[in-house]
């Protein structure tokens, strides 16, 4: 059984960030690391979990880095037509 999930920024080098995800599994926990590439100048973001590419939803790893970089506006690229009411 999977319980609480938690994401935390670990390290960065330029536009590459490492995010740690801890997932509680039963009595223990599972720790996984993801690479997130973020270009603040154009708002482009890509995570190694590929959730956006497969599901069309930004992952918590990408959102963690966007919050850390004080990004206030989400690029239209990440709001797909299928999630909008006005199309």
C-alpha positions in Angstrom: 0.0 0.0 0.0 1.3 3.4 -1.0 0.8 6.3 1.5 2.1 9.8 1.8 4.4 11.1 -1.0 6.9 13.9 -0.5 9.1 15.8 -2.9 12.2 17.8 -2.0 14.8 19.8 -4.0 18.2 18.3 -3.5 20.8 19.9 -5.8 21.2 22.0 -8.9 23.8 22.6 -11.6 22.8 25.4 -14.0 19.3 24.6 -15.4 19.4 21.0 -14.2 17.9 20.1 -10.8 17.7 16.9 -8.7 14.5 16.3 -6.9 14.1 13.5 -4.2 10.8 11.8 -3.8 10.0 9.8 -0.7 7.0 7.5 -0.8 5.8 5.7 2.3 5.3 2.0 1.5 3.8 0.1 4.4 6.1 0.6 7.4 9.1 1.6 5.2 9.8 4.2 2.6 11.0 4.2 -1.0 13.4 7.0 -2.1 13.7 7.9 -5.8 15.6 10.8 -7.5 14.5 12.6 -10.7 16.3 15.1 -13.0 14.3 18.2 -13.9 15.6 20.5 -16.6 14.2 24.1 -16.2 14.9 27.1 -18.4 13.5 30.1 -16.5 13.8 32.5 -19.5 11.2 30.7 -21.6 9.5 28.6 -18.8 10.5 25.3 -20.5 10.5 22.3 -18.0 11.1 18.6 -18.5 11.3 15.8 -15.9 12.9 12.4 -16.1 9.7 10.8 -14.9 8.0 11.8 -18.2 4.6 12.3 -16.7 3.8 15.3 -18.9 4.8 13.4 -22.0 2.7 10.3 -21.2 -0.3 11.8 -19.3 -0.3 15.5 -20.2 -0.1 16.6 -16.5 2.9 18.3 -15.0 4.5 16.1 -12.2 5.1 17.2 -8.6 8.9 17.2 -9.4 8.4 19.9 -12.0 6.0 21.9 -9.9 8.5 21.8 -7.0 11.2 23.4 -9.2 8.8 26.0 -10.6 7.8 27.0 -7.0 11.5 27.1 -6.0 12.2 29.5 -8.9 9.3 31.8 -8.1 7.6 31.0 -11.4 4.1 32.7 -11.2 2.7 32.1 -14.7 2.5 28.6 -16.3 3.3 28.5 -20.0 0.4 27.7 -22.3 2.5 24.8 -23.5 1.6 22.9 -20.3 -2.2 23.5 -20.5 -3.4 21.0 -23.1 -6.6 21.5 -25.0 -8.2 18.4 -23.4 -7.9 20.1 -19.9 -9.6 23.4 -21.0 -13.2 24.3 -21.0 -13.0 27.2 -23.5 -12.0 25.1 -26.6 
